[in-house]
């Protein structure tokens, strides 16, 4: 098989993405598992409004979190120890996606759709971009062992969490939500600590936000991100459903 055929992709090179809006690369296609996995392997993700064509993005720079660099404040550490939360993985994937899709409540309350990706153009959507078609598409990736949810529970009730996609030793964060203060932060901290144990290299946070920067995320030039990605996605894959180490 020629090298060109072996590296064939559904998408144009990420270097051809627009600067304004930052990262817009392509339009159209579908959300079939093969296309989604190909997109993530090349540093591309879908975001679009329901009823509109699928838009594919690869922004520059890229917001990333190295698992071992997650930042835990004293107050968050205290909540981890004393607030009575239980952290689970891959036990309520569709519920987490629906939590992320819920409309944002009034300011000052826990959010029902705080994005892990969380920056323009997605900030104004607050989860509304997570349509039933998106839930169905990522549920298929979950069934195939590629998509995962990290869930924060209290007294048997789902109060926060996040979901994303893993390929090789790379995790792509998609969205998070909280129904109680810090519930999504706890899920991110637990995920980062587990991924560090499993030798994952990066958590993709997609676009820069102050919230993610406060937790240790930083920007990376797209060229460097894609170079690192090419290494990580070709490492042995941990198929789901996952279980956390004790």
N, C-alpha and C positions, 0 to 999 in steps of 0.2 A: 504494500500500500504506500503511495507517495506521501511525503510529509504534508503536502498541501491538502490532500483528501483527509488525512488523519486529523488535521487541525481545522477542518471545515466548521463553520458556525452559521447560525441563523442571522447574525448581526454584522453591521459594518464595524470597522476598527473604532475603539473608544476615543481615539485621538481626533476623530471627526465630529465629536459631540459639540453642540453649540456652547458658546460662552454665555449667551443670554437668550432664553433662560439657561442657567448653568446646568450643563450635563444632558440636555435633551438630545437623544441619539437617533431614535427611530420611532415609527408609528405603525400600528397594525399587528398582524399575527394573531396568536391565540395564547391561552394560558395552559397549554398541554404540559405535562411534566417534562418532556424532553426539551421544550423550548425554555421553560423556566430554569431548569438545571443548567442549560447551556448559557443562559444569561448570567446567572450567578457565577459560573466558572470564569466568565470574562469580565466580571466587575460591573454588571448591568442589572438593574432591577426595574420592575414595572410600577408605575403609578399613573392613575387616570381616574377621572370622574365617571360614575356609573352612566351608561348610555352614550359615552363618547368612545372614540377609538383608543386602543391600548397605547400608551406612551411608555417608552423605555429610556432610562436615564443612566448616566455615568458621570457624576459631578467631579469637578476638580477645584480644590483639593477634596480629599475624602476624610471623613471623621472616623477614627478607629479607636478601639480600646484594647490594649494589650492585657490579657487576663490577669497577669500578675501585678498590674499597675492600678487595679481598681481602688478607688479611694473611699475609705469608710470614716465618716466623722464620728466624734465621741457620742453625739446624740443618736446617730444611726446604730452604732455598736450597742448602745444601751437598749434600743428597741429590738435588735436582733436577740439579745440575751433575755429580755424581760417582758416582751409584749405578747407572748403566747401565740406567736405565729407558727405555722407548719409549712415547710417548703416541699413541694412535690414537683416531679417532672413527668410530662407525657401522660397525665391521667385525665386531662380535661381540655384537649386541644381546641376543639370547636367552641367550647365555652369561653376560652381565653380570647379567641378571635372575635367572638361576638361582644365580649367586654371591651376590646379595643375599638370596635365599630360603634359603640354607644356614643350618643351626642355628648359634648362637653357640658358639664354642669356650670352654674354661675361661678364667677371668680371667687377664690378663697376656699373652695371645697375640693375634695379629692376628684381627680379627673377620670372620666370614663373613656378617654381616648388619647392619652398622652403618647406621642409617637417616639419610639426609640430612634427613628430616623429624624423626626421632629423639626425640620427646618423648611424654609420656603423651597418648593411651592406647597409643601404638605401642611404647614402650620395652620392654614386657614381651613383645612378640611376636618381636622380633629376627629379622624376615624371614619368620616362619611365615605371615604374612598374604599373602605373595606366592604365591598358589596357582597351579596350572596354568591356571585360568580367567583370572587376572590376567596371567600371561605371555602367553596367547593374545590377550587384549584389547589389551595394549600393543604386542604384535607387529603387530597390525593397524594401530595408529597409526604404528608404524615404517614399515610398508609404504606407508602413505599420506603419509609425509614429515613427520610431526609428532613422533614420539618419537625419542629419540637416546640413544646410549651413548658415554661417554668411557672409554677403556680404558687401563690401565697394564700394560705387558708387560715381561717380562725373559727373555731367552734363549728367545724364542718361546713363553713361557708366560704366560697371563693371571693376573696377581697382584693385581689390584684394579680398581676402576672405579665408575662411577655411571651412572644413567639418569634421564631425565626427559622432559618434553614442552615443545615450543616452539610458541608461536602469536604471529605478528607479531614484535615485538622483546621478548617476555617468555619467560623460561625457568622452568619449574616442576620443581624437583628432587624426585625421589621417593625414591631409596634409593642407598646406596653400600656397598661392601664392600672389605675388605683381606685378602689372604693373606700380605702382608709389611708390616712397619711403614711407615706413611705412604703406602702405595700409593694409597689413596682420596683423601688430601689432595692428592697430585700431580695426580690427575685433576680435582679441583675447581679447583685453581689454574690448570691449563691451560684448563679450560672458561671460567673467569672472564676470563682474559686474551683469549681468542678472542672472547667475547661483547662485551667492551669494544671491540674492533676493529670489530665489527659493529653497534655502537651499540645493544646491548640495554640496557634500563633497569634491570631487576631479575632476580635469581634468587630464586624463592620457596623458602624452606626450611621453610615451614609452621608449625612450632612451635619454641619457644625451647629451646636447649640450650647448655650451657657450651662444648661442643666447637665448635659453629658460631660462638658469640660470640668464641672465641679466634682464629677465622679472619677476623673482621671483620664478621660478620652482626649485625644489630640488629633490635629489634622495631619494628613500625609499627602504629598503630591500624588496625583492619580498615576503617573508613570511608575512611581515606587510601589504604590499599592498594587497595581496590576502585576508587577514583577514578583512581589511577595506572594500574591494570590496564586500565581502559576506554580509555586513550590508547594503551598499548603494544600491545595485541592487535590494534588496527586499523592498525598500521604494516605496511609490506610484509613478507610472510612469506618466510622462507628455507626452502624445502622441502628435505627430505633425499633421499638420504643426504648428510651434510655432509662436507667436507674441511677440515682445518686449514690456515691460512696458515703458510708456513714461518717 
